Amino acid sequence: MISEEKEDILPEKKFDALMRRCSILILKDMFMGEKKSNDFLEMNPRISGKVLSDQLKNLEKCGYIEKIVVSTTPLKAEYHLTEQGRGLNRVLYELMVFTKTYIVSEEEYEILNENNLKKCFDFEDTTK
């Protein structure tokens, strides 16, 4: 039986974790600076607390994010992208550009401004 430590998770399971409900939204929000469960819920009101909790656990298990307890009484935690999670910056940047181009307008979502996207995803266009 294969252990499910972060480093032992099969590649297809890591990829599947990205395709699970709301995972991309959570990762996008983390690139935008959100760190707490309540922040994610506020940014994505259609996500239930249970779904969010499950997705955060799964993303952590796969090594994309890490949970850091910042206070024990009351219990407060923040989530941060790991090196592996930060490696998704180009993928998420391109998804956001696609969204801006084909799904919603920049006027609807100010964050889709190209300069904002490049800043959030720490992305420099190398095609120029």
DSSP file (Angstrom, degrees, kcal/mol; ACC not computed):
  #  RESIDUE AA STRUCTURE BP1 BP2  ACC     N-H-->O    O-->H-N    N-H-->O    O-->H-N    TCO  KAPPA ALPHA  PHI   PSI    X-CA   Y-CA   Z-CA
    1    1 A M              0   0    0      0, 0.0     2,-0.4     0, 0.0     0, 0.0   0.000 360.0 360.0 360.0 137.5    0.0    0.0    0.0
    2    2 A I        -     0   0    0      1,-0.1     2,-0.1     2,-0.0     8,-0.1  -0.666 360.0-124.8 -86.5 130.3    1.3    3.4   -0.9
    3    3 A S        -     0   0    0     -2,-0.4    -1,-0.1     1,-0.1     0, 0.0  -0.388  10.7-139.1 -68.1 149.3    1.7    6.0    1.9
    4    4 A E        +     0   0    0      5,-0.1     5,-0.1    -2,-0.1    -1,-0.1  -0.133  49.7 141.5-106.4  37.7   -0.1    9.3    1.3
    5    5 A E    >>  -     0   0    0      1,-0.1     3,-1.4     3,-0.1     4,-0.7  -0.396  69.4-101.8 -66.7 157.7    2.6   11.6    2.7
    6    6 A K  G >4 S+     0   0    0      1,-0.3     3,-0.9     2,-0.2    -1,-0.1   0.893 123.5  45.8 -50.0 -47.0    2.9   14.8    0.6
    7    7 A E  G 34 S+     0   0    0      1,-0.2    -1,-0.3    56,-0.0    55,-0.0   0.655 111.6  53.6 -75.0 -13.6    6.0   13.5   -1.3
    8    8 A D  G <4 S+     0   0    0     -3,-1.4     2,-0.2     2,-0.1    -1,-0.2   0.408  75.4 118.6-101.4   1.4    4.4   10.1   -1.9
    9    9 A I  S << S-     0   0    0     -3,-0.9    -5,-0.1    -4,-0.7     5,-0.1  -0.510  72.6-109.9 -72.0 132.6    1.2   11.2   -3.5
   10   10 A L    >>  -     0   0    0     -2,-0.2     4,-1.7     1,-0.1     3,-0.9  -0.284  22.9-118.6 -61.6 144.8    0.9   10.0   -7.1
   11   11 A P  H 3> S+     0   0    0      0, 0.0     4,-2.5     0, 0.0     5,-0.2   0.860 113.4  55.9 -54.0 -39.6    1.1   12.6   -9.8
   12   12 A E  H 3> S+     0   0    0      1,-0.2     4,-2.3     2,-0.2     5,-0.1   0.836 106.3  51.1 -66.3 -29.8   -2.4   11.9  -11.1
   13   13 A K  H <> S+     0   0    0     -3,-0.9     4,-1.9     2,-0.2    -1,-0.2   0.871 109.2  50.5 -72.1 -36.1   -3.8   12.6   -7.6
   14   14 A K  H  X S+     0   0    0     -4,-1.7     4,-1.0     2,-0.2    -2,-0.2   0.915 113.2  45.6 -65.9 -42.0   -1.9   15.9   -7.4
   15   15 A F  H >X S+     0   0    0     -4,-2.5     4,-1.1     1,-0.2     3,-0.7   0.919 110.6  53.5 -65.8 -42.7   -3.3   16.9  -10.8
   16   16 A D  H 3X S+     0   0    0     -4,-2.3     4,-0.8     1,-0.2     3,-0.4   0.856 100.9  61.4 -59.7 -35.6   -6.8   15.7   -9.7
   17   17 A A  H 3< S+     0   0    0     -4,-1.9     3,-0.4     1,-0.2    -1,-0.2   0.855 102.6  51.4 -60.6 -34.2   -6.6   17.9   -6.6
   18   18 A L  H << S+     0   0    0     -4,-1.0     6,-0.4    -3,-0.7    -1,-0.2   0.797 109.2  50.5 -72.0 -27.7   -6.3   20.9   -8.9
   19   19 A M  H  < S+     0   0    0     -4,-1.1    -1,-0.2    -3,-0.4    -2,-0.2   0.547  87.1 110.5 -88.9  -7.7   -9.4   19.9  -10.9
   20   20 A R  S >< S-     0   0    0     -4,-0.8     3,-1.8    -3,-0.4     4,-0.5  -0.257  87.6 -69.3 -67.5 156.7  -11.5   19.4   -7.8
   21   21 A R  T 3  S-     0   0    0      1,-0.3    -1,-0.2     2,-0.1    -2,-0.1  -0.191 113.8  -7.5 -49.7 123.3  -14.4   21.8   -7.1
   22   22 A C  T 3> S+     0   0    0     -3,-0.1     4,-2.4     1,-0.1    -1,-0.3   0.307  94.5 118.0  76.0  -5.6  -13.1   25.3   -6.1
   23   23 A S  H <> S+     0   0    0     -3,-1.8     4,-2.6     1,-0.2     5,-0.2   0.921  77.3  48.3 -59.2 -44.5   -9.4   24.4   -5.9
   24   24 A I  H  > S+     0   0    0     -4,-0.5     4,-2.7    -6,-0.4    -1,-0.2   0.897 111.0  51.6 -63.3 -39.7   -8.4   26.8   -8.6
   25   25 A L  H  > S+     0   0    0      2,-0.2     4,-2.4     1,-0.2    -1,-0.2   0.910 110.6  48.2 -62.9 -41.6  -10.5   29.6   -7.0
   26   26 A I  H  X S+     0   0    0     -4,-2.4     4,-1.9     2,-0.2    -2,-0.2   0.936 113.4  46.5 -64.6 -46.5   -8.8   29.0   -3.7
   27   27 A L  H  X S+     0   0    0     -4,-2.6     4,-2.1     2,-0.2    -2,-0.2   0.905 111.5  52.0 -63.3 -41.3   -5.3   29.0   -5.2
   28   28 A K  H  X S+     0   0    0     -4,-2.7     4,-1.6     1,-0.2    -1,-0.2   0.931 109.2  50.3 -59.0 -45.8   -6.2   32.2   -7.2
   29   29 A D  H  <>S+     0   0    0     -4,-2.4     5,-2.5     1,-0.2     4,-0.3   0.858 107.0  54.6 -61.8 -35.1   -7.3   33.9   -4.0
   30   30 A M  H ><5S+     0   0    0     -4,-1.9     3,-1.2     1,-0.2    -1,-0.2   0.899 106.6  50.3 -66.8 -39.1   -4.1   32.9   -2.3
   31   31 A F  H 3<5S+     0   0    0     -4,-2.1    -1,-0.2     1,-0.3    -2,-0.2   0.834 106.6  57.0 -64.4 -30.1   -2.1   34.6   -5.1
   32   32 A M  T 3<5S-     0   0    0     -4,-1.6    -1,-0.3    -5,-0.2    -2,-0.2   0.505 129.9 -96.4 -80.1  -3.8   -4.3   37.6   -4.6
   33   33 A G  T < 5S+     0   0    0     -3,-1.2    -3,-0.2     1,-0.3     2,-0.2   0.400  75.7 141.0 109.3  -2.1   -3.2   37.7   -0.9
   34   34 A E      < +     0   0    0     -5,-2.5    -1,-0.3     1,-0.1     3,-0.1  -0.499  13.4 163.2 -74.5 144.5   -6.0   35.9    0.9
   35   35 A K        +     0   0    0     -2,-0.2    44,-2.7     1,-0.1     2,-0.3   0.553  45.6  72.0-134.4 -19.7   -4.8   33.7    3.7
   36   36 A K  S  > S-     0   0    0     42,-0.2     4,-1.9     1,-0.1     3,-0.4  -0.735  76.7-119.5-112.2 154.0   -7.7   32.8    6.0
   37   37 A S  H  > S+     0   0    0     40,-0.4     4,-2.3    -2,-0.3     5,-0.2   0.900 115.4  52.8 -53.6 -44.9  -10.7   30.6    5.7
   38   38 A N  H  > S+     0   0    0      1,-0.2     4,-2.3     2,-0.2    -1,-0.2   0.855 105.5  55.2 -62.9 -34.0  -13.1   33.5    6.1
   39   39 A D  H  > S+     0   0    0     -3,-0.4     4,-2.3     2,-0.2    -1,-0.2   0.926 108.7  47.6 -62.3 -44.3  -11.3   35.4    3.4
   40   40 A F  H  X S+     0   0    0     -4,-1.9     4,-1.6     1,-0.2    -2,-0.2   0.903 112.4  49.0 -64.8 -40.7  -11.9   32.5    1.0
   41   41 A L  H  < S+     0   0    0     -4,-2.3     6,-0.2     1,-0.2    -1,-0.2   0.891 111.3  50.0 -65.6 -38.7  -15.5   32.3    1.9
   42   42 A E  H  < S+     0   0    0     -4,-2.3    -2,-0.2     1,-0.2    -1,-0.2   0.893 112.6  46.3 -66.5 -39.7  -16.0   36.0    1.5
   43   43 A M  H  < S+     0   0    0     -4,-2.3    -1,-0.2     1,-0.3    -2,-0.2   0.767 124.6  33.2 -73.0 -25.3  -14.4   36.0   -2.0
   44   44 A N    ><  +     0   0    0     -4,-1.6     3,-2.3    -5,-0.2    -1,-0.3  -0.664  67.2 175.6-132.9  75.6  -16.4   32.9   -3.0
   45   45 A P  T 3  S+     0   0    0      0, 0.0    -1,-0.1     0, 0.0    -4,-0.1   0.660  76.5  63.9 -62.3 -15.9  -19.8   33.1   -1.4
   46   46 A R  T 3  S+     0   0    0      2,-0.1     2,-0.5     0, 0.0    -5,-0.1   0.529  83.1  92.1 -86.1  -3.5  -21.1   30.0   -3.2
   47   47 A I  S <  S-     0   0    0     -3,-2.3     2,-0.1    -6,-0.2    -3,-0.1  -0.781  73.8-137.6 -89.5 129.2  -18.5   27.8   -1.5
   48   48 A S     >  -     0   0    0     -2,-0.5     4,-2.6     1,-0.1     5,-0.2  -0.445  21.4-113.0 -79.9 160.1  -19.8   26.2    1.7
   49   49 A G  H  > S+     0   0    0      1,-0.2     4,-2.5     2,-0.2     5,-0.2   0.869 117.5  51.3 -58.6 -38.6  -17.6   26.0    4.8
   50   50 A K  H  > S+     0   0    0      2,-0.2     4,-2.6     1,-0.2    -1,-0.2   0.930 110.3  47.2 -66.9 -46.1  -17.4   22.2    4.5
   51   51 A V  H  > S+     0   0    0      2,-0.2     4,-2.5     1,-0.2     5,-0.2   0.929 113.6  49.3 -61.2 -44.5  -16.4   22.2    0.8
   52   52 A L  H  X S+     0   0    0     -4,-2.6     4,-2.8     1,-0.2     5,-0.2   0.938 111.0  49.2 -59.8 -47.7  -13.7   24.9    1.6
   53   53 A S  H  X S+     0   0    0     -4,-2.5     4,-2.2     1,-0.2    -1,-0.2   0.916 112.2  48.3 -59.1 -44.7  -12.4   22.9    4.5
   54   54 A D  H  X S+     0   0    0     -4,-2.6     4,-2.2     1,-0.2    -1,-0.2   0.908 113.1  47.7 -62.2 -42.6  -12.2   19.7    2.4
   55   55 A Q  H  X S+     0   0    0     -4,-2.5     4,-2.9     2,-0.2     5,-0.2   0.906 110.5  50.8 -68.4 -41.5  -10.4   21.6   -0.4
   56   56 A L  H  X S+     0   0    0     -4,-2.8     4,-2.1     2,-0.2    -1,-0.2   0.924 111.8  48.3 -61.4 -43.4   -7.9   23.2    1.9
   57   57 A K  H  X S+     0   0    0     -4,-2.2     4,-2.7    -5,-0.2    -2,-0.2   0.916 113.3  47.6 -61.6 -43.2   -7.0   19.9    3.5
   58   58 A N  H  X S+     0   0    0     -4,-2.2     4,-1.9     2,-0.2    -2,-0.2   0.913 111.7  48.7 -66.9 -43.3   -6.6   18.3    0.1
   59   59 A L  H  <>S+     0   0    0     -4,-2.9     5,-2.3     1,-0.2     6,-1.0   0.867 113.8  48.1 -64.2 -35.2   -4.5   21.1   -1.3
   60   60 A E  H ><5S+     0   0    0     -4,-2.1     3,-1.2    -5,-0.2    -2,-0.2   0.925 109.3  52.3 -68.5 -44.9   -2.3   20.8    1.8
   61   61 A K  H 3<5S+     0   0    0     -4,-2.7    -2,-0.2     1,-0.3    -1,-0.2   0.846 109.7  50.1 -59.4 -35.6   -2.1   17.1    1.6
   62   62 A C  T 3<5S-     0   0    0     -4,-1.9    -1,-0.3    -5,-0.2    -2,-0.2   0.536 117.8-113.2 -83.8  -6.8   -0.9   17.4   -2.0
   63   63 A G  T < 5S+     0   0    0     -3,-1.2    22,-0.5    -4,-0.4    21,-0.4   0.606  85.1 115.1  90.2  11.8    1.7   20.0   -1.1
   64   64 A Y  S   <S+     0   0    0     -5,-2.3    18,-2.3    -6,-0.2    21,-0.3   0.806  83.0  16.8 -82.1 -30.4    0.3   23.0   -2.8
   65   65 A I  E     -A   81   0A   0     -6,-1.0     2,-0.4    16,-0.3    -2,-0.3  -0.895  66.7-143.2-135.7 164.0   -0.3   25.0    0.4
   66   66 A E  E     -A   80   0A   0     14,-2.7    14,-2.4    -2,-0.3     2,-0.5  -0.984  14.2-134.4-129.7 146.4    0.7   24.8    4.0
   67   67 A K  E     -A   79   0A   0     -2,-0.4     2,-0.5    12,-0.2    12,-0.2  -0.852  19.3-168.9 -99.4 129.2   -1.4   25.6    7.1
   68   68 A I  E     -A   78   0A   0     10,-3.3    10,-2.8    -2,-0.5     2,-0.6  -0.973  16.5-140.4-122.0 119.7    0.2   27.8    9.8
   69   69 A V  E     +A   77   0A   0     -2,-0.5     8,-0.3     8,-0.2     3,-0.1  -0.672  22.8 175.8 -78.3 120.8   -1.5   28.1   13.2
   70   70 A V  E     +     0   0A   0      6,-2.4     2,-0.3    -2,-0.6     7,-0.2   0.606  67.8  17.4-102.5 -15.6   -1.1   31.7   14.2
   71   71 A S  E   > -A   76   0A   0      5,-1.6     5,-2.8     1,-0.1    -1,-0.3  -0.962  50.9-165.1-156.1 137.6   -3.1   31.5   17.4
   72   72 A T  E   5S+A   75   0A   0     -2,-0.3     3,-0.4     1,-0.3    -1,-0.1   0.742  76.7  70.1 -95.6 -25.5   -4.3   28.7   19.6
   73   73 A T  T   5S+     0   0    0      1,-0.6    -1,-0.3     2,-0.1     2,-0.1  -0.893 121.0  11.8-134.4 105.3   -6.9   30.5   21.7
   74   74 A P  T   5S-     0   0    0      0, 0.0    -1,-0.6     0, 0.0     2,-0.3   0.700 112.4-115.2 -70.6 159.9   -9.0   31.0   19.8
   75   75 A L  E   5 +A   72   0A   0     -3,-0.4     2,-0.4    -2,-0.1    -3,-0.2  -0.460  44.0 171.2 -65.9 120.8   -7.7   28.7   17.1
   76   76 A K  E   < -A   71   0A   0     -5,-2.8    -6,-2.4    -2,-0.3    -5,-1.6  -0.999   6.7-177.0-134.0 135.7   -6.7   30.8   14.0
   77   77 A A  E     -A   69   0A   0     -2,-0.4   -40,-0.4    -8,-0.3     2,-0.3  -0.948  12.0-155.9-132.6 153.1   -4.8   29.5   11.0
   78   78 A E  E     -A   68   0A   0    -10,-2.8   -10,-3.3    -2,-0.3     2,-0.4  -0.913  13.3-140.0-122.0 153.8   -3.5   31.0    7.8
   79   79 A Y  E     -A   67   0A   0    -44,-2.7     2,-0.3    -2,-0.3   -12,-0.2  -0.942  19.3-174.6-116.3 136.4   -2.8   29.2    4.6
   80   80 A H  E     -A   66   0A   0    -14,-2.4   -14,-2.7    -2,-0.4     2,-0.2  -0.960  29.0-108.6-130.6 147.1    0.3   29.9    2.5
   81   81 A L  E     -A   65   0A   0     -2,-0.3   -16,-0.3   -16,-0.2     2,-0.1  -0.514  32.1-141.6 -69.5 138.4    1.4   28.7   -0.9
   82   82 A T     >  -     0   0    0    -18,-2.3     4,-2.9    -2,-0.2     5,-0.2  -0.332  35.8 -92.1 -85.3 178.5    4.3   26.3   -0.9
   83   83 A E  H  > S+     0   0    0      1,-0.2     4,-1.3     2,-0.2   -19,-0.1   0.916 131.9  50.6 -57.8 -42.2    7.0   26.5   -3.5
   84   84 A Q  H  4 S+     0   0    0    -21,-0.4     4,-0.2     2,-0.2    -1,-0.2   0.913 111.0  48.1 -62.2 -43.1    5.0   23.9   -5.5
   85   85 A G  H >4 S+     0   0    0    -22,-0.5     3,-1.7   -21,-0.3    -2,-0.2   0.902 108.8  52.8 -64.5 -41.9    1.9   26.0   -5.2
   86   86 A R  H >< S+     0   0    0     -4,-2.9     3,-1.7     1,-0.3    -1,-0.2   0.771  96.1  70.8 -64.7 -24.5    3.8   29.2   -6.2
   87   87 A G  T 3< S+     0   0    0     -4,-1.3     3,-0.4     1,-0.3     4,-0.3   0.622  85.2  68.4 -66.6 -12.3    4.9   27.2   -9.3
   88   88 A L  T <>  +     0   0    0     -3,-1.7     4,-2.8    -4,-0.2     5,-0.3   0.399  68.4 104.5 -84.3   3.1    1.3   27.4  -10.5
   89   89 A N  H <> S+     0   0    0     -3,-1.7     4,-2.4     1,-0.2    -1,-0.2   0.882  79.7  46.1 -56.3 -43.7    1.6   31.1  -11.1
   90   90 A R  H  > S+     0   0    0     -3,-0.4     4,-2.4     2,-0.2    -1,-0.2   0.903 113.5  49.5 -67.3 -40.1    1.9   30.9  -14.9
   91   91 A V  H  > S+     0   0    0     -4,-0.3     4,-2.0     2,-0.2    -2,-0.2   0.947 115.2  42.5 -63.2 -49.1   -1.0   28.4  -15.2
   92   92 A L  H  X S+     0   0    0     -4,-2.8     4,-2.3     2,-0.2    -2,-0.2   0.866 111.7  55.3 -68.2 -36.0   -3.3   30.6  -13.1
   93   93 A Y  H  X S+     0   0    0     -4,-2.4     4,-2.3    -5,-0.3    -1,-0.2   0.949 109.4  47.0 -59.3 -48.3   -2.1   33.8  -14.8
   94   94 A E  H  X S+     0   0    0     -4,-2.4     4,-2.5     1,-0.2    -2,-0.2   0.871 110.3  53.0 -64.1 -36.9   -3.1   32.2  -18.2
   95   95 A L  H  X S+     0   0    0     -4,-2.0     4,-2.4     2,-0.2    -1,-0.2   0.897 110.0  48.4 -63.4 -39.4   -6.4   31.1  -16.8
   96   96 A M  H  X S+     0   0    0     -4,-2.3     4,-2.5     2,-0.2    -2,-0.2   0.886 110.8  49.9 -69.2 -37.8   -7.2   34.6  -15.6
   97   97 A V  H  X S+     0   0    0     -4,-2.3     4,-2.3     2,-0.2    -2,-0.2   0.919 111.5  49.6 -64.6 -43.0   -6.2   36.1  -19.0
   98   98 A F  H  X S+     0   0    0     -4,-2.5     4,-2.9     2,-0.2     5,-0.5   0.927 110.8  50.1 -59.5 -45.2   -8.5   33.6  -20.7
   99   99 A T  H  X>S+     0   0    0     -4,-2.4     5,-2.6     1,-0.2     4,-2.1   0.921 111.8  47.6 -58.9 -45.8  -11.3   34.5  -18.3
  100  100 A K  H  <5S+     0   0    0     -4,-2.5    -1,-0.2     3,-0.2    -2,-0.2   0.878 117.3  43.0 -63.5 -38.3  -10.7   38.2  -19.0
  101  101 A T  H  <5S+     0   0    0     -4,-2.3    -2,-0.2    -5,-0.2    -1,-0.2   0.888 131.6  14.8 -77.1 -41.0  -10.7   37.6  -22.8
  102  102 A Y  H  <5S+     0   0    0     -4,-2.9    -3,-0.2    -5,-0.2    -2,-0.2   0.611 129.4  32.1-115.9 -15.0  -13.6   35.2  -23.2
  103  103 A I  T  <5S+     0   0    0     -4,-2.1     2,-0.3    -5,-0.5    -3,-0.2   0.828 115.3   9.2-115.5 -52.0  -15.7   35.1  -20.1
  104  104 A V  S   <S-     0   0    0     -5,-2.6    -1,-0.4     5,-0.0     2,-0.2  -0.880  70.4-112.3-131.2 163.0  -15.9   38.4  -18.3
  105  105 A S    >>  -     0   0    0     -2,-0.3     4,-1.4     1,-0.1     3,-0.6  -0.573  24.8-117.7 -93.8 159.8  -14.8   42.0  -18.9
  106  106 A E  T 34 S+     0   0    0      1,-0.2     6,-0.3    -2,-0.2     7,-0.2   0.821 115.2  61.2 -61.1 -32.1  -12.1   43.9  -17.1
  107  107 A E  T 34 S+     0   0    0      1,-0.2     3,-0.3     5,-0.1    -1,-0.2   0.852 102.2  51.6 -65.3 -33.4  -14.8   46.3  -16.0
  108  108 A E  T <4 S+     0   0    0     -3,-0.6     2,-0.5     1,-0.3    -1,-0.2   0.875 123.8  26.0 -70.7 -36.5  -16.6   43.6  -14.2
  109  109 A Y    ><  -     0   0    0     -4,-1.4     3,-2.3     1,-0.1    -1,-0.3  -0.871  65.1-167.6-133.4  99.1  -13.5   42.5  -12.3
  110  110 A E  G >  S+     0   0    0     -2,-0.5     3,-2.1    -3,-0.3     6,-0.2   0.805  85.8  69.7 -56.1 -31.3  -10.9   45.2  -11.8
  111  111 A I  G 3  S+     0   0    0      1,-0.3    -1,-0.3    -3,-0.1     9,-0.1   0.720  84.1  72.3 -62.1 -19.3   -8.4   42.5  -10.7
  112  112 A L  G <   +     0   0    0     -3,-2.3    -1,-0.3    -6,-0.3    -2,-0.2   0.475  65.7 123.6 -78.0   0.2   -8.3   41.3  -14.3
  113  113 A N  S <> S-     0   0    0     -3,-2.1     4,-2.5    -7,-0.2     3,-0.4  -0.420  73.0-123.9 -56.8 133.2   -6.4   44.4  -15.3
  114  114 A E  H  > S+     0   0    0      1,-0.3     4,-2.5     2,-0.2     5,-0.2   0.852 109.5  50.9 -55.7 -40.0   -3.2   43.0  -16.9
  115  115 A N  H  > S+     0   0    0      2,-0.2     4,-2.1     1,-0.2    -1,-0.3   0.902 110.7  49.6 -65.6 -39.4   -0.9   44.9  -14.5
  116  116 A N  H  > S+     0   0    0     -3,-0.4     4,-2.9    -6,-0.2     5,-0.2   0.926 111.3  49.8 -61.9 -44.5   -2.8   43.6  -11.5
  117  117 A L  H  X S+     0   0    0     -4,-2.5     4,-2.6     1,-0.2    -2,-0.2   0.934 110.8  48.1 -61.4 -46.7   -2.6   40.0  -12.8
  118  118 A K  H  <>S+     0   0    0     -4,-2.5     5,-2.4    -5,-0.2     4,-0.3   0.893 114.4  47.2 -62.7 -38.4    1.1   40.2  -13.5
  119  119 A K  H ><5S+     0   0    0     -4,-2.1     3,-1.0    -5,-0.2    -2,-0.2   0.943 113.6  46.6 -67.3 -47.6    1.7   41.6  -10.0
  120  120 A C  H 3<5S+     0   0    0     -4,-2.9    -2,-0.2     1,-0.2    -1,-0.2   0.883 119.7  38.9 -62.8 -39.6   -0.5   39.1   -8.2
  121  121 A F  T 3<5S-     0   0    0     -4,-2.6    -1,-0.2    -5,-0.2    -2,-0.2   0.301 104.3-126.0 -97.7  10.1    1.0   36.1  -10.1
  122  122 A D  T < 5 +     0   0    0     -3,-1.0     2,-0.4    -4,-0.3    -3,-0.2   0.929  56.9 159.0  47.0  54.8    4.6   37.4  -10.0
  123  123 A F      < -     0   0    0     -5,-2.4     2,-0.5    -6,-0.2    -1,-0.2  -0.920  32.2-169.1-120.0 130.5    4.6   37.0  -13.8
  124  124 A E        -     0   0    0     -2,-0.4     2,-0.6    -3,-0.1    -5,-0.0  -0.978  30.3-120.8-116.5 132.1    6.8   38.6  -16.4
  125  125 A D        -     0   0    0     -2,-0.5     3,-0.4     1,-0.2    -2,-0.0  -0.581  28.5-178.6 -72.8 115.0    5.9   38.2  -20.0
  126  126 A T        +     0   0    0     -2,-0.6    -1,-0.2     1,-0.2    -3,-0.0   0.387  66.8  81.3 -95.6   2.8    8.9   36.5  -21.7
  127  127 A T              0   0    0      1,-0.2    -1,-0.2     0, 0.0    -2,-0.1   0.548 360.0 360.0 -85.5  -6.5    7.4   36.5  -25.1
  128  128 A K              0   0    0     -3,-0.4    -1,-0.2     0, 0.0    -2,-0.1   0.472 360.0 360.0 -81.8 360.0    8.4   40.1  -25.8
